[in-house]
Amino acid sequence: MNVVSLLPSATEIVYALGVEPAGVSHECDYPPAANEKPAVNRSRVDPTATSAEINEQVARAEQDGGVYEIDREMLARLDPDLVISQGICDVCAVDEIRVRKAVDDLRLGAAVLTTDPHSLADIIADVERIGDALGQSERAVEVVADLERRIDAVERGAGATEGRPRTAVLDWLDPVMVAGHWVPGMVDLAGGRYGLAERGARSRPREWETIRSYDPEVLVLSPCGFDIDQTAANLDDVTGRDGWDDLTAVQRGEVYVVDGHHYVNRPGPRLVDTLEFLAWILHPERFDAPPSNAVRPLSALETA
């Protein structure tokens, strides 16, 4: 089957199911083979800009046709049987409506499969749905079984409810945004308490005073689309705010930077890696340390 994946998480799922996509999005970079595939869309936002600049660019783009453009010529050339799109976030990837219009306008006859995950269970279901659509149902069963085994191991390792630190995960720094969707449930599974967002709730901006009042005991910085180096370059967006030094997490040295581009904000199979990272952050005595290119204590960045 000829498949085009227009978001990184779906591309990872497709590869995990043993299928090589014909085309991908401009952001699809894992596994490494995805880098060699033709991009079927492009962004109108400079991903190397600062948090505040990206926020402004996104706002302007949304008023003028959207953040992403579909390369219709490339899409027609690839002539897919299946196009995988998303409905979770217009800022994260090209949205379903634009994809369906392009497919119809080009008279491709391709099926469009839309993902809209808000929890780990939704992501598991996406693996199964995509597996069915690709004729890889048996492989999907194997992938899901492995993911569920690892999820269960984290839940068992985290143990009972006592000793759960008050946790916050920020998926944007200027303005400050508290991570929602799958993150609240993952923090709970990993042995923390997440009081700033309900399970499945969308990520949204918060006043800095709200973060100060919540006073997290553990704070994770994982801006969407930023790896650790780019987050490090934008740390002043939070560390320079009034009251930063008074936060319990800061005083205890419990602030961590996690690669938001590849892990926290990418709802594919490696979100289970993120769950394991969170478990170590919250209970390092019970779990193995993650690789330094995925998670680093803020203190390590400040002294580098």
C-alpha positions as CSV (number, residue, x, y, z in Angstrom):
1,M,0.0,0.0,0.0
2,N,1.2,3.5,-0.9
3,V,0.9,5.6,2.3
4,V,1.8,9.2,3.0
5,S,2.1,10.3,6.6
6,L,1.7,14.0,7.4
7,L,2.8,14.0,11.0
8,P,5.9,12.6,12.8
9,S,4.0,10.4,15.3
10,A,2.1,8.6,12.5
11,T,5.4,8.1,10.6
12,E,6.9,6.4,13.6
13,I,3.8,4.2,13.9
14,V,4.0,3.3,10.2
15,Y,7.7,2.3,10.4
16,A,7.0,0.3,13.6
17,L,4.4,-1.6,11.7
18,G,7.0,-2.6,9.1
19,V,5.8,-0.3,6.3
20,E,7.9,2.3,4.5
21,P,5.9,5.4,3.7
22,A,6.1,7.0,0.2
23,G,6.1,10.5,1.6
24,V,6.2,12.2,5.0
25,S,5.9,15.7,6.6
26,H,8.8,18.1,6.7
27,E,9.2,17.3,10.4
28,C,9.4,13.5,10.1
29,D,12.9,12.6,11.3
30,Y,12.5,9.3,13.1
31,P,13.5,6.6,12.4
32,P,16.4,8.1,10.4
33,A,15.2,6.6,7.2
34,A,12.3,9.1,7.3
35,N,14.7,11.9,6.5
36,E,15.2,10.4,3.0
37,K,11.5,10.5,2.1
38,P,10.0,13.4,0.1
39,A,8.2,16.0,2.2
40,V,4.6,16.6,1.3
41,N,4.1,19.8,3.3
42,R,6.1,22.8,4.5
43,S,5.9,25.1,7.5
44,R,5.4,28.9,7.3
45,V,7.0,29.3,10.7
46,D,10.8,29.5,11.5
47,P,11.4,26.7,13.9
48,T,14.8,28.1,15.0
49,A,13.3,31.4,16.4
50,T,12.7,32.1,20.1
51,S,9.6,31.0,21.9
52,A,8.0,34.4,21.8
53,E,8.9,34.9,18.1
54,I,7.4,31.5,17.1
55,N,4.3,32.3,19.1
56,E,3.9,35.5,17.1
57,Q,4.6,33.8,13.8
58,V,2.0,31.1,14.5
59,A,-0.6,33.8,15.3
60,R,0.1,35.6,12.1
61,A,0.0,32.4,10.0
62,E,-3.3,31.3,11.5
63,Q,-4.8,34.6,10.4
64,D,-3.4,34.1,6.9
65,G,-4.1,30.7,5.6
66,G,-2.6,28.5,8.3
67,V,0.7,27.4,9.6
68,Y,1.3,24.6,7.0
69,E,1.1,24.4,3.2
70,I,0.6,21.1,1.3
71,D,2.8,20.4,-1.6
72,R,0.1,19.4,-4.0
73,E,2.4,18.6,-6.8
74,M,4.3,16.1,-4.6
75,L,1.2,14.6,-3.2
76,A,-0.2,14.0,-6.7
77,R,3.1,12.5,-7.9
78,L,3.1,10.0,-5.0
79,D,-0.5,9.1,-5.7
80,P,-1.1,7.5,-2.2
81,D,-3.8,4.9,-1.3
82,L,-3.8,6.3,2.3
83,V,-3.0,9.6,3.8
84,I,-2.6,9.9,7.6
85,S,-3.5,13.3,9.0
86,Q,-4.4,14.7,12.5
87,G,-7.1,16.6,14.3
88,I,-5.4,17.4,17.6
89,C,-3.5,20.6,16.9
90,D,-3.4,23.0,13.9
91,V,0.0,24.2,15.1
92,C,1.5,20.7,15.3
93,A,0.8,19.5,11.7
94,V,-1.4,20.2,8.7
95,D,-5.1,19.7,9.7
96,E,-7.5,17.1,8.4
97,I,-9.8,19.5,6.5
98,R,-6.9,20.8,4.4
99,V,-5.7,17.3,3.7
100,R,-9.2,16.1,2.6
101,K,-9.6,19.1,0.3
102,A,-6.3,18.5,-1.3
103,V,-7.1,14.8,-1.9
104,D,-10.5,15.7,-3.3
105,D,-9.2,18.6,-5.5
106,L,-6.5,16.3,-7.0
107,R,-9.0,13.5,-7.4
108,L,-6.6,11.0,-5.9
109,G,-9.2,8.6,-4.5
110,A,-7.0,8.1,-1.4
111,A,-8.5,7.3,2.0
112,V,-7.7,9.8,4.8
113,L,-7.1,8.4,8.3
114,T,-7.2,11.0,11.0
115,T,-5.6,10.6,14.4
116,D,-6.7,12.7,17.4
117,P,-5.1,11.2,20.5
118,H,-5.5,12.7,24.0
119,S,-4.2,9.8,26.1
120,L,-1.9,6.8,26.0
121,A,-4.9,4.6,25.4
122,D,-5.8,6.7,22.3
123,I,-2.3,6.2,21.0
124,I,-2.5,2.5,21.5
125,A,-5.8,2.6,19.5
126,D,-4.1,4.6,16.8
127,V,-1.5,1.9,16.4
128,E,-4.3,-0.7,15.9
129,R,-6.3,1.5,13.5
130,I,-3.3,2.3,11.4
131,G,-2.3,-1.4,11.4
132,D,-5.7,-2.4,10.2
133,A,-5.6,0.3,7.4
134,L,-2.2,-0.9,6.3
135,G,-3.0,-4.6,6.4
136,Q,-0.6,-5.1,9.3
137,S,-3.0,-6.1,12.0
138,E,-0.9,-8.9,13.3
139,R,2.2,-6.7,13.6
140,A,0.1,-4.1,15.4
141,V,-0.9,-6.6,18.0
142,E,2.8,-7.3,18.7
143,V,3.7,-3.6,18.9
144,V,0.8,-2.9,21.2
145,A,1.6,-5.8,23.5
146,D,5.2,-4.5,23.9
147,L,4.0,-0.9,24.6
148,E,1.4,-2.2,27.2
149,R,4.0,-4.3,28.9
150,R,6.2,-1.3,29.4
151,I,3.4,0.9,30.6
152,D,2.4,-1.8,33.1
153,A,6.0,-2.0,34.3
154,V,6.0,1.7,35.0
155,E,2.7,1.6,36.8
156,R,3.9,-1.2,39.0
157,G,7.2,0.4,39.7
158,A,5.6,3.7,40.7
159,G,3.7,1.9,43.4
160,A,1.1,3.3,45.8
161,T,-0.2,6.9,45.9
162,E,1.9,8.1,48.8
163,G,5.1,10.0,48.1
164,R,3.8,11.5,44.8
165,P,5.4,14.9,44.2
166,R,3.4,17.8,42.9
167,T,4.4,18.0,39.2
168,A,4.2,20.5,36.4
169,V,5.2,20.0,32.7
170,L,5.5,23.1,30.5
171,D,5.2,22.5,26.8
172,W,5.8,26.2,25.9
173,L,7.9,28.9,27.7
174,D,6.7,32.2,26.3
175,P,3.8,32.4,26.9
176,V,3.9,29.6,29.6
177,M,1.8,26.7,28.6
178,V,0.9,23.7,30.8
179,A,1.0,20.4,29.0
180,G,-2.3,18.6,28.7
181,H,-3.7,15.8,26.5
182,W,-1.7,12.6,27.5
183,V,0.6,14.3,30.0
184,P,-1.6,14.4,33.1
185,G,-2.4,10.7,32.9
186,M,1.3,9.8,32.2
187,V,2.4,11.8,35.3
188,D,-0.1,9.9,37.4
189,L,1.1,6.5,36.0
190,A,4.7,7.6,36.7
191,G,4.0,8.3,40.3
192,G,3.3,12.1,40.4
193,R,0.4,14.5,41.1
194,Y,-0.6,16.8,38.3
195,G,-2.9,19.5,39.5
196,L,-2.8,22.1,36.7
197,A,-4.7,20.1,34.0
198,E,-7.2,17.3,33.8
199,R,-6.6,14.2,31.8
200,G,-7.2,14.8,28.1
201,A,-7.5,18.6,28.5
202,R,-5.8,20.6,25.8
203,S,-2.5,22.4,26.5
204,R,-3.2,26.1,27.1
205,P,-1.4,29.3,28.2
206,R,-1.4,30.0,31.9
207,E,-0.5,33.1,33.9
208,W,2.9,32.8,35.5
209,E,1.3,33.5,38.9
210,T,-0.7,30.3,38.5
211,I,2.5,28.3,38.2
212,R,3.9,30.1,41.3
213,S,0.8,29.5,43.3
214,Y,0.8,25.8,42.4
215,D,4.5,25.7,43.4
216,P,5.6,22.4,41.7
217,E,7.9,20.1,43.6
218,V,9.1,18.7,40.2
219,L,9.1,20.9,37.1
220,V,9.7,19.6,33.6
221,L,10.5,21.9,30.7
222,S,9.7,20.4,27.3
223,P,8.6,23.0,24.7
224,C,6.8,21.5,21.7
225,G,9.2,21.2,18.8
226,F,12.3,22.0,20.8
227,D,15.1,19.6,21.5
228,I,17.3,20.0,24.6
229,D,19.7,22.5,23.0
230,Q,17.0,24.7,21.7
231,T,15.2,24.7,25.1
232,A,18.5,25.6,26.8
233,A,18.8,28.6,24.4
234,N,15.4,29.8,25.6
235,L,15.7,29.1,29.3
236,D,15.6,32.8,30.2
237,D,11.9,32.7,29.2
238,V,11.2,31.0,32.5
239,T,14.3,31.3,34.7
240,G,14.1,35.1,34.4
241,R,10.6,35.4,35.7
242,D,9.7,36.9,39.1
243,G,9.7,34.2,41.8
244,W,11.5,31.6,39.8
245,D,14.1,31.1,42.5
246,D,11.4,30.6,45.1
247,L,9.8,27.6,43.4
248,T,10.2,24.5,45.5
249,A,11.3,22.5,42.4
250,V,14.1,25.1,41.8
251,Q,15.2,25.1,45.4
252,R,15.4,21.3,45.5
253,G,17.1,21.0,42.2
254,E,14.2,19.1,40.7
255,V,13.9,20.9,37.4
256,Y,14.5,18.9,34.2
257,V,14.6,19.6,30.5
258,V,13.2,16.9,28.3
259,D,13.4,16.8,24.5
260,G,9.9,17.9,23.6
261,H,10.4,17.5,19.9
262,H,11.0,13.8,19.9
263,Y,9.3,12.7,23.1
264,V,6.8,14.6,25.2
265,N,4.8,16.2,22.4
266,R,5.0,13.4,19.8
267,P,2.1,11.0,20.4
268,G,3.6,7.9,18.8
269,P,5.3,4.7,20.2
270,R,8.1,6.7,21.8
271,L,5.6,8.4,24.1
272,V,6.1,5.2,26.2
273,D,9.8,6.2,26.4
274,T,8.6,9.6,27.7
275,L,6.6,7.7,30.4
276,E,9.7,5.9,31.5
277,F,11.6,9.2,31.6
278,L,9.0,10.8,33.8
279,A,9.1,7.8,36.1
280,W,12.8,8.2,36.6
281,I,12.4,12.0,37.1
282,L,9.8,11.4,39.8
283,H,11.3,8.3,41.4
284,P,15.0,7.9,40.4
285,E,15.6,5.2,43.0
286,R,13.1,2.9,41.2
287,F,13.8,3.4,37.5
288,D,16.8,3.4,35.1
289,A,18.2,6.8,34.1
290,P,17.3,8.0,30.6
291,P,19.9,9.0,27.9
292,S,21.3,12.5,28.3
293,N,20.2,13.5,24.8
294,A,16.6,13.0,26.0
295,V,16.6,14.3,29.6
296,R,18.9,16.5,31.6
297,P,18.6,18.1,35.0
298,L,18.5,21.9,34.6
299,S,21.6,22.1,36.8
300,A,23.6,20.2,34.2
301,L,22.7,22.8,31.5
302,E,23.5,25.7,33.8
303,T,27.0,24.4,34.5
304,A,27.8,23.3,31.0
